[in-house]
Structures are given as structure tokens and as C-alpha cells.
């Protein structure tokens, strides 16, 4: 199915955690399904780091199906015959919402003049969007990975805005290892001579090599050893013997190079810097005096957290940490660890057990 695309310009400046503000930010979003008369059937979907608003529509750049097409649509776990689904591109990204590639007041791209943002800033923009749409309370907010961080941030900072909160393969804070992998990606981008301190938008050459390496490093963290071994093993790529050179001898090398080069066609290098920094700054307990349970004190929302046994990027221990805090806050919470071989990417792939959990919780 295809959603309906919109772009909203906020009339009020958006205050930011870093102390500044974003004047007249734009938010690009898609909707699926009809909003009912009392506006009580809205579901907000929050996307991951490199995701976008095209949750169930063909991507306008790649032509590939939407990133959660298997989950969202008529008769699917998030049933668009019953619910009005809203998915917006986060600020800082590059698919229509205000970000580094957007035009500043001087008519030139912001580039690195774009203010550093946080996950809470992203959610602040989403709440402003909901206000414009006249949606006072969501039937549910749903997110996986970085989208789960946004869902938790909404639940903690705008407690009356969602009746249900579904968080998949996510965390309440970024660990040192998470930050380290992101820093590897940022350094790869900034070491690319075509990065030009972020001012590359009018240049003939873009920092594609650095961005591709960043994507390769991140993509490895999204997979499990079992998934990589099962899919590729040590199989050679289109050859009978090792080349004794530095071409992609192994299938896994060829796959990662393909992932890296394809990514550069649909994503902006500066956006990658900004969004990974926002994720690294995320620490929900720190925002609420150092105690995670305090982030959810007094909440009336129902929560569901889902983890995967093969996810080493946001392992089950991270979800349990949030569940314990929710229990301490007296919140209604359910939790399930699902078995899937795909690693962190399991939330995007064919895991029928996840479909059942999503459908059951949403309904």
C-alpha cells in the first residue's frame, strides 16, 4: 500500500535541549488509514537511525518496499483498516524534515551550522506535529531501535500523549560500546577528504567513501554471528580460489560493500553525524535526576518491551533494565524475549512471533 505524504512547517520555533532553537522547522510525514471522528485511533510509528517516513510505501529514491511494510497495512499486525498510522522523518535527517542539508535563512544549506539535537528534540517535533493534527492522545506509540528511544522519551516527557507504548529492540541509554561504534562511523565520514568540514553540498564529489564505511561498521552491529555464518560462512564471491589481493574475495565482504555503496545514494553524511550523536547523548535516567524509575513516575500508559536473543547491540539486559524501572514506577508492563537468528535487525525481518506480540498489544 502507499501512504499519503505531507510536509508541515511549524510556525513556532522549536526549542532544543542544547539551548538554541530551530526556526520554522519542517516535518515530512506519511499517514496510512483514516483518523476516526474522535481522533482516538492514531498510532505514531517512530523510525530507526537510517529509517524514514516511508514505513509502508515504496522508497522514492531506492524504489524498495517500506521498511515495515510487512507490519503495517490492511489486515496486518498494525491494521490500517482500524488505525490511523502516522510516521514522520525525524529532524536532523534527510528525507524532507529539517536537517543539515536543509536551507538556512541565508539560502545556503545549514551543513554543520545545524544545531546539535537530541532524541528528546526529535520527539518534541513529533509532539508539535501531533498538536497540529489535533491528536491529543495516541492509541499507541511504536518504535524499534532508535524509534524505541523516541517512544520511551515520549512516554517519559509527555506522559498523557500515548495510551500504549511498544518498544522493540531498544534501550534507555547508549552504552560505551554503542558510542564507540558510532564514533568509528563519524570518524570515517570526517576523514573523507570530500567531507570538507560538512560543506560538500555544492561539490562535485560527496563524502561517499566515508559514509559507506560508516554504514558497513553499523551494519555489522545489526547482524548476529549466526546470521553472518549461516548466510555467508567463508564462501568466496564469484571465484574458485582466493585472489591474493584486496578485492572482495569473500561473499560477506561483497555484501558489506554493497550495503555501504547503496546507502550513500539515499542518506546524507552530515545527517548520519547528527543522528548518531543524538543517540549517543540519549540517557533517559540522566534526564530525570539519575533514576530511571522517576522517568515513568505516575504514568498511566501500558508498556510492552520486546528484545531478541541474538541482538548484541541492544541486548535483552537493556530491555530488562527498563522493565525493572517501569515495575518500580508501578507501571503496567509486559516483556518478552523472542528467539530469532538475525541479530538486532530481527525487528525488521520475518519473525512471526513479533507479529503476534505487536498485534496483541496494539489491539
N, C-alpha and C positions, 0 to 999 in steps of 0.2 A: 504494500500500500504506500501511498505518498501522503506526506503531511502537507500542511499549509504553512508557507514561510512568511515571516513578518520581521520587520526591524523597527524597534521602538527607540526614540531618543528621549531620554529622561530630561525633563525641564529643570529639575533641581540638581545642583552639583552633588556628587557622591562623595561623602566624607570617607576617608581612608584611615586604616589603623596606623599607617606611617606618619600621620599628622597632616598630610596635604588633602587635596580633593581632586576629583576628576570632573571637569566641567562638561555638562551636556553629554554624558556617555551614551553610546548606542548599545542596544542589546538585540542581537539577532536570535530568533527563536522559531521553533516549529510547534504546531499543535496537531493533535490527532483525536478524532472523536468529538462529540458535541458536549458543550457545557450545559448542564441541566438548569432548570429555572431558578432554583435556589443556590446555584453555584457550589454544590456540596460534593460533586463527583470529580474534582480535579486532582490529578496526580502529577507531581513535579518530579521529573527524571533528571538526575544530575550526572554529567558525564565525567569520564576519567581524563587523565593528563592530555592525551592526544586525541580525545574524542571531540564531539561537536553536537550540534542540534539535530543532525540527520540520523536520529535513532532508528527510524524505520523507513526512511526514504533513501533512494539511490544518492550516493555522494556526488555532488555536482562536479567535482574535479576528477575523481577516480572512476566514477560510474558504478562502484561496488555497492552492494546492499548496505542498508543502515546497520550500525554497529550492534543493535539489539533487535534486529528485525524478527528473530526467532522468538522474542519475548513479548513484543508489542504489536498488537493488531487485532482484528476481529476474531473473537473466539480464542485468542492466545492468553497466556497467563495474566498479562496486563491487557484486559479486553477493551478495545476501543469502541465496541458496541455499547459498553456500560460506562466507561470512564473517559474523561476529557484529559488527555495527556499533554503536558507542556514540557518541552526540553529546550533550554537556552544555551547558546555558546557563552562560556564564562568570559568575563572581562579579562584582558591580558592575552586572549587567544587571537586567532587569525581567520575566523570564518564569519566575520560580519560584526561581531561585538568589538567594542573599543579595545585596542591593543597597541603594541609598539609600531605596527605598520599603518595605523590609522593617522589621519591628517590632523595635525595640531592647529592652533589658531593662526600660525604663520603660513599655513598652506603646505607645510612640509611634513613628512612622516615624523611621528614622535621619536622613533628609534629608542635610544637609551634615555631620552628625556621623559619617557612614560614613567609614571610613579611606580615604585615597588608596591606590590599588592599582597594581600593575604587571602587565605581561604575564607575568612570572615568577610573580607571585602567583596569577594565573589558572591557570597550569599547575600550580602547587603544589596547588591544589584539585583539578585533574583527576587528578593522581597519587594524591592521597588517595582519590579515587573508585575508581581502578583497584585500589588496595590493598584497598578494601572489597569489590570484585568478585572479588578473587582472581586478577587478571590481572597476572602478573609481567612478561611481555614481549608487546608488541603485535606482531601481524603487520605492521602499518603504522600510522603516524600521518599524517593527510592534512589539509591546510588551505590555503585560499585567502585572500589579503589578510591581515587580522588573524589569521585562522586559520593562515596560513603562518608568522607570527611565533611563534605558540604552538608549532607543530611544530618550528621551529628552536630555540626555548627548551627544549623537552623534550629534543631531541637533544643540546643543549649541556650541560644541567644534570642530566639523568637519562639518562646515555648508554647504559645497558643496557636501557632500557624499550621501545625500538622497534627492530625489525629493519630496517624500511624507513621512509624519511622523504620524503614527497611535498609539495613546496611550490610553490604556484601563485600567480603574480601577487603577489609579496610582496617583502619587504626585510628586511635585518638591522638597520636603523636608520631612524628617521624623519628626513627631510631638513628643512631650514629651510622649504621650500615646503609640505611636508606639515603641519608645525606651524602655519604661517601660516593655511592653510585651516581647520584645526581651531579655531584661536583666533577666527577670524571667526564660526564656528558657536557657540562658547561665549559670545562677547560678545553675539551675537543673543539667546541664551537669557537671559543675565543682565541684559540691557537691557529685557526684557519686564517691565512692572510687575507682572504676575501671577506672576513667579518668586518674589518675596517672600523673597529670600535662601535659597531652597530649601524653605521651609516652606509649601508650597501644597497638600499632600495632602488637607487637610480643607476647602479653599477651594472656593467655587462655580466660580471661574474658574481654569483652569490656564494655564501659560505656552505655550499652543499656537502663538501667533503667532511667538514667538522660536524655538521648536523647528522650526516649518515653514521658517523662513528658514535655519536651520542645515542642515536636510535638503536644501533647494534648493542651497545652496552646495556641500555634499558631493556631491550627485548630479551636478552639472556635472563634477566631477573624475572621476566614474566613467565618463563617456562620452568619445567622441572627436569632434573637429570633423567628421570624415567621417560618423559616425553621426548627429550632430545635423543636419547639412546634408541627408543622404540621407533622413532621416525627416521633417524639418520644412521645411528651407530657410527662406525668408522668407514662407511661406504664412500667410495670415490665418486666424483662427479664427472660423468661423460668421458671416462678414460679407463683403461685397463690396468695402468700402473702409475705410480707416483711420478710427478714431473721433475722432481728435484729442483723446483723453483718456487715462486711465490704467487702463482695463480691459485684459484680456488680448487685445490686438489680434492677436498672432502665435500660431500654434499652439505654438511652443516655450514661450511664456510660460504658456499654458494647461496644458501638460503639466507644467511645473515646479510650478505652483501645486497641481495635482492631487497630484503626488508629495509635496509638503510637507504638505498637509492630511490626506492618507491616513496619513502616517507618525505624526501626532500621536495617532491612535486606537490604535496598537499599541506605542508606545515612550514611555519616561519621560524627561523633560528632564534630571533630575539624573543618570540613568544615562548619558545622552549626554555630560555633562560628565566623568564619572569614566572612561568607557571611552576617550574621545578623549585624556584626559590620560595614561592608561596607555600608549596607542600612542605618544604624543609622547615619553614617557620611554624608550621601547624603544631600546636600543643594545647589541647583543649583544657587540660588541668591548669596549665600555666595561666591561661586566660581567666581562670576562676579561682585565683588565690592559691593554687598549688594542689588542690584536692579535686580529683576528677568527679567524685560523687556530687560535689557542690555545683558542678555544671548542670546537673539534672534535677536539683532540688525543686520539689513542688511540681514537677511535670505531670501532666495528665495523659500524655501520649502513650500509646502502646509501641513497644520496640521489638524488632526481630533482627538478630545478628546471625550471619552465615559466614563460615570460614571453610576452607578446603585443606584437606590433609597434606596435599603436595605443594601448597603455597608457602615458599620460604621468604617471600618478600614481605607479606603481611601475614605471618603465621597465626595459627589458632590461638596462641598465647595472647596475641594482641586483642583479639575479639573477646577472649575471656576476661581480660583486664577491664574492658568496657562493661561487660555484663556484670562483673562484681561491683563496679561503681554504680550501675543502674539499680542493682539489688540494694545497695547501701542507701540509695536515694529513695527507695520504696517504689520504684517504677515497675510497671508491668512489662516484663521482658521474656522473650523466648530466645533460645540459642540452639543452633545445630552446626555440627562439623560434618561436611559432606566428603565422601571419598570420590576423588577424581584424579586422573593421572596428569592433567595438563598444567599444573602449577597455578600461578596467580591468574593466568588467562582463563581458568576454568569458568569464571563468571560470564565470559563472553561466548563460550563454546557449548557444545551439545551435552548438557548434563541434565537428564530428565528429572532427577531428584530436586534440582534447583527450581525447575518449572513448577513442581508441585508445592514447594515451600512458598514461592512467590505468589502463586495463585491462592493458596490457602490463607496466607497472611493478608493479602490485599482485600480479599472478599470477607 
